[in-house]
């Protein structure tokens, strides 16, 4: 009876020590705002390794970028119906904006 209990305990300890699986997250650009799960969002909490697809659902171009030390990127201009992906590899705060619509801002908080 001790062997199954030992195996179960070892499995539990190993599972707890492994990092959570990275997620794919969809963020929409709609109405000149960033939206997550159909609601406007100003802060998005992620884990290291998560990937965000910034999908343009507006009838005009967007250009999502960040100059933050934790993650720098520039997705370029893209039209309605297209999305561009960013993977967040480092812990920290990432300020995301649209170069075309400066009122569009999103804070991404990346945790380990």
Protein Blocks (a to p, Z undefined) as FASTA:
>chain_A
ZZmmmmmmmmmmmmmmpccdddddddddehhiaceehiacfbdcddehiacddddfbfbd
cddddfbfkbgcdebjadehiacddddfbgcddddddfklmmbccdddddZZ
